[in-house]
Amino acid sequence: MTETWRLLLTGDHSAKENMAIDKAILVAHSKGLVPPTVRFYRWRPSAISIGYFQRLSEEVDLASCDAHGIDYVRRITGGGAVFHEDELTYSIVVSESHPSIPKHILESYGLICQAIIEGFSVLNIPSDYAPINDILVKGKKISGNAQTRKLRTVLQHGTILMDVDVDKMFSVLKVPNEKIKDKLITNVKERVTSLRHVKGEHISFDTVADAMKQGFERTFNVTLEEGVITEDELQLSEGFVKDCFGNDSWNHMR
């Protein structure tokens, strides 16, 4: 019998709310309160998330963010700074002990990224996994992913670029040397792609979400049934916004 997991379509949220919801799902699942969960969401306003081990002031031009109304937040996952604008972001929360989850973190990255690759195949877009945590289309990055394991639970989230404005991205991200900024921007434009660039047209969020849903169902041999965030998760996320992701002591902790 096919296992049923929960699908959450939570729409648009601020950076602090999105990260708080992901953590709330992780905690709720670790307590056995909710089933394994896949969530699709967006960031409004646009935002930068930095990896857990990064220093905000070194990665992000905070004055430029404030001037352009762009959010910023520290993730609980590692990795680098990411500019979130026109994209679908997914998260998956499942127990480390679930039989489908490899014990080795690198293998689990590959498996979860395979779900995204399967989703791209639904859109007739061939893609490849580039370890540890990228997905490429025609050799260009279209998805970056990050994972953490806490409370014996796996949380992986990642981006699927629907469109990308590299110039805007570098207006709020700092670069190590301003003298090579133009060269760096050109290089990123050559190495990064998006669904709009690949297909030559806009693809709706709902279309991408449905394709990724199918990708997760195929990869994990489950049925994703749309659900809602529970009251427990809402309370947890509100607490995480207040005490963590919406708090300067968290975001500026390094």
C-alpha positions as CSV (number, residue, x, y, z in Angstrom):
1,M,0.0,0.0,0.0
2,T,1.3,3.4,-1.0
3,E,2.3,5.6,2.0
4,T,0.6,9.0,2.2
5,W,2.6,12.1,3.0
6,R,1.4,15.7,3.6
7,L,1.7,18.4,0.9
8,L,1.6,22.0,2.1
9,L,1.1,24.8,-0.4
10,T,1.7,27.8,1.8
11,G,1.9,30.6,-0.7
12,D,3.8,33.8,0.0
13,H,5.5,34.5,3.3
14,S,8.3,36.8,4.6
15,A,11.8,35.3,5.0
16,K,11.5,35.0,8.8
17,E,8.1,33.3,8.4
18,N,9.3,30.8,5.8
19,M,12.2,29.7,7.9
20,A,10.1,29.5,11.0
21,I,7.5,27.3,9.3
22,D,10.2,24.9,8.0
23,K,11.6,24.6,11.5
24,A,8.2,24.2,13.0
25,I,7.4,21.3,10.7
26,L,10.7,19.7,11.6
27,V,9.9,20.0,15.4
28,A,6.3,18.8,15.0
29,H,7.4,15.8,12.9
30,S,10.1,14.9,15.4
31,K,7.3,14.7,18.1
32,G,5.1,12.5,15.9
33,L,2.5,15.2,15.5
34,V,2.5,15.4,11.7
35,P,3.4,13.0,8.9
36,P,6.4,13.4,6.5
37,T,5.8,16.7,4.7
38,V,6.7,18.3,1.5
39,R,6.1,22.1,1.3
40,F,6.1,24.5,-1.7
41,Y,6.4,28.2,-1.1
42,R,7.5,31.6,-2.2
43,W,9.2,34.6,-0.7
44,R,7.4,38.0,-0.5
45,P,9.0,40.4,-0.3
46,S,12.2,39.2,-2.1
47,A,14.8,38.0,0.3
48,I,18.3,36.8,0.9
49,S,18.9,33.8,3.1
50,I,22.4,33.1,4.4
51,G,23.8,29.8,5.6
52,Y,23.9,29.0,9.3
53,F,27.7,29.4,9.5
54,Q,27.9,32.7,7.5
55,R,28.4,36.2,8.8
56,L,25.5,38.4,7.6
57,S,27.5,41.6,7.5
58,E,30.1,40.0,5.2
59,E,27.6,38.5,2.8
60,V,24.8,41.0,2.5
61,D,24.6,44.7,1.7
62,L,22.1,45.5,4.5
63,A,21.7,49.2,3.5
64,S,20.8,48.1,-0.1
65,C,18.4,45.5,1.1
66,D,16.6,48.1,3.3
67,A,16.5,50.6,0.4
68,H,15.0,48.0,-1.9
69,G,12.6,46.5,0.6
70,I,14.4,43.1,0.5
71,D,14.3,40.8,3.5
72,Y,17.2,38.8,5.0
73,V,17.4,35.9,7.3
74,R,19.8,33.2,8.6
75,R,18.8,29.6,7.8
76,I,19.3,26.6,10.1
77,T,20.9,24.9,7.1
78,G,24.4,25.5,5.9
79,G,25.6,26.6,2.5
80,G,25.9,30.0,1.0
81,A,23.9,33.2,0.6
82,V,20.9,32.8,-1.7
83,F,18.8,35.5,-3.3
84,H,15.1,34.5,-3.4
85,E,12.8,36.2,-5.8
86,D,11.1,34.5,-8.8
87,E,11.3,30.9,-7.7
88,L,9.6,27.9,-6.2
89,T,11.1,26.8,-2.9
90,Y,10.5,23.4,-1.6
91,S,11.2,21.8,1.8
92,I,10.9,18.2,2.8
93,V,10.8,17.0,6.4
94,V,11.1,13.3,7.2
95,S,12.5,11.1,10.0
96,E,16.1,10.0,9.7
97,S,14.8,6.5,10.5
98,H,12.3,6.4,7.6
99,P,13.2,3.4,5.4
100,S,13.5,5.6,2.3
101,I,16.1,7.9,3.7
102,P,19.8,6.9,3.3
103,K,21.8,7.1,6.5
104,H,24.6,8.9,4.7
105,I,23.9,12.6,4.3
106,L,25.4,12.7,0.8
107,E,23.3,9.9,-0.4
108,S,20.2,11.5,1.0
109,Y,21.0,14.7,-0.9
110,G,21.2,12.7,-4.0
111,L,17.9,11.0,-3.4
112,I,16.0,14.2,-2.6
113,C,17.5,16.0,-5.5
114,Q,16.3,13.1,-7.7
115,A,12.8,14.1,-6.8
116,I,13.5,17.6,-8.3
117,I,15.0,16.0,-11.4
118,E,11.9,13.9,-11.8
119,G,9.8,17.0,-11.5
120,F,11.9,18.7,-14.2
121,S,11.3,15.6,-16.4
122,V,7.5,16.2,-16.0
123,L,8.2,19.6,-17.6
124,N,10.2,17.9,-20.3
125,I,13.4,19.4,-19.0
126,P,16.4,17.0,-18.8
127,S,18.5,17.8,-15.7
128,D,21.5,16.4,-13.8
129,Y,22.5,16.1,-10.2
130,A,25.8,17.8,-9.4
131,P,27.0,16.7,-6.0
132,I,26.8,17.8,-3.3
133,N,23.7,20.0,-3.7
134,D,23.1,21.4,-7.1
135,I,20.9,20.5,-10.1
136,L,22.0,21.5,-13.6
137,V,20.2,22.0,-16.9
138,K,22.6,22.0,-19.9
139,G,25.5,22.4,-17.5
140,K,24.0,25.5,-15.8
141,K,22.7,25.7,-12.2
142,I,18.9,25.9,-11.9
143,S,18.5,24.5,-8.3
144,G,20.5,24.8,-5.1
145,N,19.7,22.7,-2.0
146,A,20.7,22.6,1.7
147,Q,20.1,20.0,4.4
148,T,20.2,19.7,8.2
149,R,19.5,16.9,10.6
150,K,18.1,17.8,14.0
151,L,16.0,15.9,16.5
152,R,16.6,12.7,14.4
153,T,14.7,14.4,11.6
154,V,15.9,15.5,8.1
155,L,15.0,18.9,6.7
156,Q,16.1,19.7,3.2
157,H,15.0,22.8,1.3
158,G,16.0,24.2,-2.0
159,T,15.2,26.6,-4.8
160,I,13.9,26.0,-8.3
161,L,14.7,29.2,-10.3
162,M,11.7,30.3,-12.4
163,D,13.5,33.4,-13.5
164,V,16.7,35.1,-12.3
165,D,17.9,38.7,-12.2
166,V,21.6,38.4,-11.6
167,D,22.2,42.2,-11.6
168,K,19.6,42.7,-8.9
169,M,21.0,39.8,-6.9
170,F,24.5,41.4,-6.9
171,S,23.0,44.8,-5.9
172,V,22.3,43.3,-2.5
173,L,25.0,40.6,-2.2
174,K,28.5,41.6,-1.3
175,V,31.5,40.4,-3.3
176,P,35.0,39.9,-2.0
177,N,36.6,42.4,-4.4
178,E,34.6,45.2,-6.0
179,K,37.2,45.4,-8.8
180,I,36.1,42.0,-10.2
181,K,32.4,42.5,-9.6
182,D,31.5,43.0,-13.3
183,K,33.5,39.9,-14.2
184,L,31.8,37.9,-11.5
185,I,28.3,39.0,-12.6
186,T,29.2,37.9,-16.2
187,N,30.4,34.6,-14.9
188,V,27.3,33.9,-12.9
189,K,25.1,34.8,-15.9
190,E,27.0,32.1,-17.8
191,R,26.7,29.5,-15.1
192,V,23.1,30.0,-13.9
193,T,19.8,29.4,-15.7
194,S,16.1,29.4,-15.0
195,L,12.8,27.9,-16.3
196,R,12.1,31.0,-18.3
197,H,15.5,30.8,-20.0
198,V,15.2,27.1,-20.7
199,K,11.6,27.1,-22.0
200,G,11.6,30.5,-23.5
201,E,8.4,31.4,-21.8
202,H,6.9,32.0,-18.3
203,I,5.8,28.8,-16.5
204,S,3.3,29.4,-13.7
205,F,4.1,28.5,-10.1
206,D,1.2,26.1,-10.0
207,T,2.5,24.2,-13.0
208,V,5.9,23.9,-11.5
209,A,4.5,22.9,-8.1
210,D,2.4,20.1,-9.7
211,A,5.4,18.8,-11.6
212,M,7.5,18.8,-8.4
213,K,4.7,17.0,-6.6
214,Q,4.8,14.3,-9.1
215,G,8.6,14.1,-8.8
216,F,8.4,13.5,-5.1
217,E,5.7,11.0,-5.4
218,R,7.7,9.0,-8.0
219,T,11.0,9.2,-6.2
220,F,9.6,8.2,-2.7
221,N,6.7,6.0,-4.0
222,V,4.2,8.0,-1.9
223,T,1.0,9.9,-2.4
224,L,1.2,13.6,-1.5
225,E,-2.1,14.7,0.0
226,E,-2.7,18.4,0.4
227,G,-3.1,19.4,4.0
228,V,-2.8,22.4,6.2
229,I,-0.4,23.7,8.8
230,T,-1.6,22.6,12.3
231,E,-2.3,24.8,15.3
232,D,0.8,23.3,16.9
233,E,3.0,24.2,14.0
234,L,1.5,27.7,13.8
235,Q,2.3,28.3,17.5
236,L,5.8,26.9,17.1
237,S,6.5,29.1,14.0
238,E,5.2,32.2,15.7
239,G,7.6,31.4,18.6
240,F,10.5,30.9,16.1
241,V,9.8,34.2,14.4
242,K,9.9,36.0,17.7
243,D,12.9,34.2,19.3
244,C,14.9,33.3,16.3
245,F,14.4,34.3,12.6
246,G,12.9,37.7,13.3
247,N,15.5,38.5,15.9
248,D,18.7,40.4,15.3
249,S,20.6,38.3,17.8
250,W,20.0,35.3,15.5
251,N,20.5,36.9,12.1
252,H,23.6,38.8,13.3
253,M,25.0,36.1,15.5
254,R,28.4,35.8,13.8
